[in-house]
């Protein structure tokens, strides 16, 4: 799957939905995130079509997300988006659909999506701007057979720093962070009753990584001391900085509540950490 993504991808993320569905902490996090209007609106327009998704892998070619390649496994090929919210969105965006064999095309005023179905529940897709030229079924099949070049691209060097057996993985180009001096970042998250995460930031040189390491250790130590994290460590790895953290379910809930509060009001007060309750 990775090999089929484009070599100039700026960001990839993979979600093992099957694993996350069996995680109490992931279920709680998802229910909290659905309180955000943007997330609730997206789910509402899908008419339950995403309920059966088992795995998703997506690669973005630009920081604005105008072009993306990806895989969806578990989605029903014959799913019909006929619920009220979906129909309203289709009318608003003037959505039109076309299918021929295993190839499907959906156009709207905001995007064009080309899909190649490998079987009844596995789709390989390319989404791009509505005025971009269609690549067509033959090109989608060629990419599947020959690869899109991702495993030879710049982000491929970061793949050793993530665990694709975990529930959630993200690997991004430094430009996505909009922070000078960062060449790339990668993280993976494993969730069950608690949460474990590992992250890696690629910097300009080894001296900078070594210098930031001491600062990061101090920050993580304070978060552990304040019971915002259960455990954490940071270490320099070449010209990069790696960190590992663990948190309990209560600490995870606290971070989600904090993020939601700040999303609604940047000036919202920081709630007391679990230990203070």
N, C-alpha and C positions, 0 to 999 in steps of 0.2 A: 504493500500500500504506500509506504513512504517513497519508494522509487518512482511512483507515478506522479508525485507532486513536482511543481516547477522548480528549476534550479535557482531562480531569482526570488523565491518566496521570502517574505520578510517576517512571517510569523506562522507557526503551525501549532495546533493544539489537538490533543486526542483525549477522548472521554470514553471510558469503559462504563457505560450506563448500567450494565448488568451488575457489576461489582458495587457501584454506588447505590443501587436500589436495595441492596442487602445491608447497607450501612445506616444505622439509626442517626448518626451525626449528619450524614449527607442528606437524609430525608428531612431532618429539621432545618438544615441550611437552605434547602430548596424551597420549603414552605415559607421561610422567612423572606427569601429573595422574591418570591411571587407577590410580596406586598408592594414591590416597586411597580408602578404603572406600566413602564416600558416592558418588563418581563411578563406581566399579566396579560398585556395586550398581544404580545407575540404568541403566547400559549393559546390564548382565546381564538386567534385566527387560524390555528392549526387543526381545530376540530378533533383533538385527540389523536391525530395522525402520528405524533411523536411518542405516544405512550408505549409503543412496542419497540422503539429503537434500542438496540443492544450495544452498538459501538459507533463512534463518529470520529473521523479524522479529517481535519480541514487545514488548508494552506492558503494564506493570503499573499497576493503578489504586491500589494501596496499598503501603505500605512492607513489609508482611508477605507480599505476593505472593498474597493470597487471591483476587484478581480479576486475570485477565490476558486480553488479546486478542492474537491473533497470526496469522502466516502461516507455512506450511511448504510449500516447493516441492521436489519430488523424492521425497517419501515415497510409498510404494505404497499406494493406496487399499484394495487387497484384502489387505494384509499381515495375517497372523494371529499374535497373540502367544501361542504354544502351547508355548514352551520351559518348562523346569522352574521357573526363577525367576519367570517371568511368572505361571504358573499358581498358584504359592504366594502371590504378592502379590495376585492376583485373589481368592483364597479368603479371605485375611486381611482385605482391604478390602471384601469382599462386592460385587465389581464386577459390574455388569449393563450390557448393551449393547442398543441399539435403532437400527435404520436404516429410513429411508423415503425412497426416491429419493436425492437428493443430501444429505439431512440425516441426521446421525448423532448419537446421544446416548449418553454413557457416565456412569453414576453409581456412586459408591462411598461409603464412610463418611467419606472425607476431601475429596472434591471432585466436582463435576459438570462435564463437558466437552461443549459443543455444537459440532458441526462442520458446516460447509457446504463440500462438495466442488465446486470450480470445474471440475476435470477429473480425470483418473486419477491425477495426481501433485501437485495443488495444493489445499491445504486452508486455509480461514479458520475460526478457532475462537475460542470464548469459554469460559474456565474460571472457575468461581466456587465458593463454598461450597455444600455439599450441601443446606443448608436454604434457599438463596436461590431465588426464583421463576425458572422457566425463561423465557428470552426468546423462544425458538422460531425456526423457519425464516423466517417473514415479517420479523421484526426483524433477523435477520442479513442478509437480502437488502436491507433498507432501509438499513442501515448501509453496506453495500458501495456502494449507489447514491448515497446522500446524504452519506456521510462521517460519521466519529465525532467530528469537531471538533478533532483533534489539531493540525492545521496552523494553527489559530487560538488554541491554548492557550498557557499560560505557557512551556512548554518549547520552543515553536517558535522563539523568539528565539535559541536556542542552536544551531540546525541549521546556521547559516552557519560554525560553528567545527569542523565534522567533515566528513570526506570519505567519502561513501557508496559510493565506488568502491573503498575499502579492504576488507581482509578482515574487520575487526571494528570495530563502532561502538557506543558507549554514550552516552546523554544522560540525565541524571538531575536531579530536583528537589533543592534544597538540603536538604530534610528527610531525604532518603535517606542523606545523609552524617552526620546527627546532630551536625553541627558548627555552632555559632552563627556568624552572619555570612556564611554561604555561601548564595547564592541558587540556584545550579545548577552543574552540571559537565558537560563533554562531552569525549570523547576518541575517537580513531580510530587503528587500528593496521594497518600494512602489513608483511607478513612474507614473506621469501623465504629467502636464505641468512643474512640478518641481520634486524633488526627496526627499524622506524621508527615513531615514535608522536608524535602531536600532542594536546595537552590544553588545555582552557580551563576556568577556574574563575571564576564570576561572584560578585563580592563586593558588600558594602554600598555602597561609594562609590569614587571614583577615588583619593582620598588613601590609602585602605587598600591598593588595588591597587599603587600606586606604592611604598608602604612595604614591602610583602611582596616586591616584585620584587627588591630588592637582597638580601634574605635567600635567596630562591630561587636567584638567580644564584650565591651563595656555596656553597650546598649542591650544586648541579649541578656547579660547578667542582671541588669536592672529589671528587665521584663520578667525574668524568672523570680527575682526577689519580690516583685510586686504581685506575684501569682497571676500574671497575665499569660505566662507560658509555663508549662510543666518542666521542660528542660530545653537547652539550646547550646549549640557550639558553633564557632566560626573558625575557619582555617584557610590559609593561603595555599593555592594549588597553581604553581607556575605564575602566569600573569592573570590569574583569576582568583576569585574569592568564593569559597564554598561555605554553606551554612546548613545545619540540620536543626529542626525544631520538633518538639512534641507538645501537644496540648490536650487537656481533658475535654470531655463533652461540654462541661460548664464553661470552660475558657473559650471554646469555639463559639458557643452561643453568645458570649460577651462580645467577641470581635465582630460577629455578624450584626448584632444589635448596634454596636458602635458605627459600623459602616453604613447601616440603613439610616441611623439618626443623622450622620454627617451628610449623606446624600440628600436628605430632605432639608437639612438646615446646617450649613457649614459652621455656624456658631453654636450649635447644640453642645451642651455640657457633656463631658466624658462620664459615662456611668461608672459607679464603683465596681472594681473587679470582683470576681466570685468570692475571694477570701474575705471581702468586706461586708458581704451580705449576712 
